[in-house]
Amino acid sequence: MTPPNTLLVNPTITSRASARFPLSLLHLSAALDRHGSSRIVDGNVDRDVVDATLRALGEERFDAVGISVMGGPQMAPSIAVSKAIRERRPDLPIVWGGYFPTLYTDTALSAPYVDYAIRGQGEESLPELLAALGRGERDLSRIGGLSWKNDGIVVHNPNRRFSLDDSGIVLPYDKLGDPRHYLARTFLGRRTAAHQAAIGCRFRCTFCGVAAMFGGATALPATARLERDLGYLKHQLGADSIQFFDHNFFDREADMVPLLEIMAKLELPWWCYARSDALLNLSESTWKLVRKSRLRMAYIGAESPSGAMLKEIRKGTRPDQTLEVAELCRRHGVIPELSFMVAPPVNTEEETLRTFEFIRELKKINPQSEIIVYIYTPLPESSKHEKERGKRASMPLLDLNGEPVVFPTSPEEWTEQRWVDYACHADAPWLSDDLRRHIQDFVTVLRCRFPTVQDLRSPSWAKRGLSAMAAWRYRLGRYDRPWELNLANRLVRLRMPQVSGL
């Protein structure tokens, strides 16, 4: 039997300037190449992803196409490229993987252009699926993590335990052309590389797609693997800084120390996701390692100033820890990037205004704190990890008219702007126009008064000018209709980290 050849596609989701290594496809490619071969099309670089995909199909023989799909702006190009493949090669199996088919499996498989969906990690499931298809097998029930159609009926195989397998080699970056093109100029350095060391998160926040995908499990890399991978990025590709895509970088201190020792040796400025309780539990000797490793910024999910809400969403942290970690980071020269979820379905306006006041308190403690404001958009019950479904009675989600929120049942519905906004935590059905505008106005005043250090594009004089213009509004709490800031922003266009990331 001829070894399978797989085309892996990353549909367009960001600008070319913001393109980072498609790490999930690189890991999949490394797994597939052990028993076959693979090719990657990255729509963030090949801007016409449909044309690039069809061109690849015309140049090589492929046995299947794997498409990485995330909700939000990636839905429309994912559908477009899937439909184009189906039209050009109706015989070719199309496999969706990633967050969207993991969280909305039935919705993904309702589409005629999706044959299989892989839930969670795909490094074992996808090669097993290709091998079974190559042998002509019809019964695919033994493949963990796979959902498929059996005579038109959707079958969900049991979940697969995920693992952090190490093949002993670095990822196949050469499949991206010149991988140096993915090194970006950021506030961390001139050549920032994206990397993921660990996968999963051992916490089970009810709103989080990571918790829904991994079910409260995490796996950290061996020190030898981290040193090999980061050494390659630094010495072979010339990276001078690292943006970690780990779902939660800081875990238990005893496990982190060996990794931090490697990073302290390499001294690459870095950014990562973290939790306030984990940072507060680090000893002074570990913080010394953190400083030596040159951690510049940690993205911390503060979420809410309400202890009751933090308990309801199973965050596992307290509001006082958010205040403490802001001060702790100030002492150690780390910028805390704190994210908040406003406008919950219950007590929507009260919780939002309370959050605004809490943010002001944080800025007094540590003026360098970066603030990210999202709309709270919880996952539907059906999208939660199987361990969490039905564990606690949750309030039904109601829209502004008091009607139950009905989630889309097809990929096409998820491309509607209201659902793209929902997936991106930018809007929710229970927001009034007045509250929506008030949130937008607060964010405008806040980001003008305190421009992010991540903004390398806007001139310093422009950022200073906007900060001065916004000072009186922020001082007096006069956020409503900041017309002069909106006008100035049309010229300066300050960077918004919640939209563009690093």
Secondary structure, DSSP 8 states (H G I E B T S, - for coil): ----EEEEEE---S-STT----HHHHHHHHHHTTTSEEEEEETTTSS-HHHHHHHHHHHS--SEEEEE--SSTTHHHHHHHHHHHHHH-TTS-EEEESHHHHHSHHHHHTSTT--EEE-S--TTHHHHHHHHHHTT-S--TTSTTEEEEETTEEEE-----------SS---GGGGSSGGGG-B--SS-SSEEEE---EE-S---TT-HHHHHHSS-EE---HHHHHHHHHIIIIIS---EEEE--SS----HHHHHHHHHHHHHHT--EEEEE-HHHHHT--HHHHHHHHHHTEEEEEEEEE-S-HHHHHHTT----HHHHHHHHHHHHHHT-EEEEEEEE--SSSHHHHHHHHHHHHHHHHHH-TT-EEEEEE-----GGGS-TTTTTSS-----B-TTS-B----SSTTGGGSHHHHHHHTTS--TT--HHHHHHHHHHHHHHHHHS--TT--SS-HHHHHHHHHHHHHHHHHT--S--HHHHHHHHHH----HHHH--
